[in-house]
Amino acid sequence: MHVQDERPRRVRILAGDDDDGTSLGSEPQVRQPDLTGLPVLRASLLLLSREYRFGEGPERLFEVVDQTGDVLARATEFDAAADSIAKALFHFKPPEPKLASVCRECAAYGDECLAVGLAHTVLEIPNLHYKKLQRLSAEGIVDLSQVPDDLKLNEKQQRARDSTLSGKLCVEAGLRIALDAIAWPCYYLDFETVATSLPLYPGHGCHQQVLTQFSTHCRDNFNSEIRHTEYLADPASDCQQELAEALICALGQQGSIIVYSSFEKTRIGALQGLLPDLIEPLQAILDRLLDLLPIIVDHVYHPDFHGSFSIKKVLPALIPDLSYQNLAIHGGDVAITRFARMARGEIAVDAIARTRFELLEYCKLDTFAMVRLHETLFKLAS
């Protein structure tokens, strides 16, 4: 899970007469005529303040960032293209399609556009450089089978292409060596967090990410019993100190801690900044982390990955019998929302126990999925 600057943005525009055509409080700008008849004097973004903390007054909640120069420059660009844009909007025929990376998210791409009738397209090549995609687009190449040899795909991309076109799972010989780096006893770790526009707890800021939950599975070897430990915070308060202490206890002193992606590493690093008294034991956990994602990227490809190594693509391709569909919560966004609603008192008292159970079941399946993924990779390597 990755959190970026997603502060709500609201544009504030001041309009009026100004003798010299300058924007207020800035260097002279070329004022653009406005089709509404109002000249723009200043444009700014109203953002949630990074300095705001829980419980402070509304006067500290926002910060104003002047964007007059950028807005006027964009207005100039739009003014030059306005006629062609209007013509395109009111044209009865759609424009000629052009292959681009955004096609991946377009619902029409496979049903009524460039990918119609194609089993696999060039957008399934992982991390394809935009210049190479531009070349394919210019040459009208959308079908994966028509990618020219001189496109110079790297080893991982060529593996994905070959696997997809053959319809067969590809496993590189180095997988076994990579898996041998895993030390027993082996732990499998997953975190859940919450982040809200307005902070939930004293001392917290807007959109601050807060660790709320973890699950671990542990086994001494592939033939041993699997043990499970879990923690879910009280939504009424910031429980990260208690969570960190429970995590240290749950993960023992030795053995690899398997994760998928860098999320857990990032959050443990954030805990170190919050809890200086736990820096050393948390560092000991960081030193034991082992990420399955790069191991799969470097050694395994399945046609059903469709160019992505996201856990949502990898799990159903490699472990088709494992599913989240029977869970009440089957996605991280839903888990975040449910916890936030509990914290804000938006879930009825008689429904809280059920909600907590559903959150625990979801996180538990995340780590059990990694247990199964480890087993599957070991079998493939053998």
Stockholm file with secondary structure:
# STOCKHOLM 1.0

chainA/1-382         MHVQDERPRRVRILAGDDDDGTSLGSEPQVRQPDLTGLPVLRASLLLLSREYRFGEGPERLFEVVDQTGDVLARATEFDAAADSIAKALFHFKPPEPKLASVCRECAAYGDECLAVGLAHTVLEIPNLHYKKLQRLSAEGIVDLSQVPDDLKLNEKQQRARDSTLSGKLCVEAGLRIALDAIAWPCYYLDFETVATSLPLYPGHGCHQQVLTQFSTHCRDNFNSEIRHTEYLADPASDCQQELAEALICALGQQGSIIVYSSFEKTRIGALQGLLPDLIEPLQAILDRLLDLLPIIVDHVYHPDFHGSFSIKKVLPALIPDLSYQNLAIHGGDVAITRFARMARGEIAVDAIARTRFELLEYCKLDTFAMVRLHETLFKLAS
#=GR chainA/1-382 SS CCCCCCCCCEEEEEECCCTTCCCTTSSCCCCCCCTTSCCEEEEEEEEECTTCCTTCCGGGSEEEEECHHHHHHHHHHHHHHHHHHHHHHTCSSCCCCCCCGGGGGCTHHHHTSTTTTCSSBGGGSTTCCHHHHHHHHHTTCCBGGGCCGGGCCCHHHHHHHHHHHHTCCEECTTHHHHHTTCCSSEEEEEEEEECCSSCSSTTCCTTCCEEEEEEEEEESSTTSCCEEEEEECCTTSCCHHHHHHHHHHHTCSSSCEEESSSHHHHHHHHHHHHCGGGHHHHHHHHHHEEEHHHHHHHHEECGGGTTCCCHHHHHHHHCTTCCSTTSSCCSHHHHHHHHHHHHTTCSCHHHHHHHHHHHHHHHHHHHHHHHHHHHHHHHHHC
#=GC SS_cons         CCCCCCCCCEEEEEECCCTTCCCTTSSCCCCCCCTTSCCEEEEEEEEECTTCCTTCCGGGSEEEEECHHHHHHHHHHHHHHHHHHHHHHTCSSCCCCCCCGGGGGCTHHHHTSTTTTCSSBGGGSTTCCHHHHHHHHHTTCCBGGGCCGGGCCCHHHHHHHHHHHHTCCEECTTHHHHHTTCCSSEEEEEEEEECCSSCSSTTCCTTCCEEEEEEEEEESSTTSCCEEEEEECCTTSCCHHHHHHHHHHHTCSSSCEEESSSHHHHHHHHHHHHCGGGHHHHHHHHHHEEEHHHHHHHHEECGGGTTCCCHHHHHHHHCTTCCSTTSSCCSHHHHHHHHHHHHTTCSCHHHHHHHHHHHHHHHHHHHHHHHHHHHHHHHHHC
//
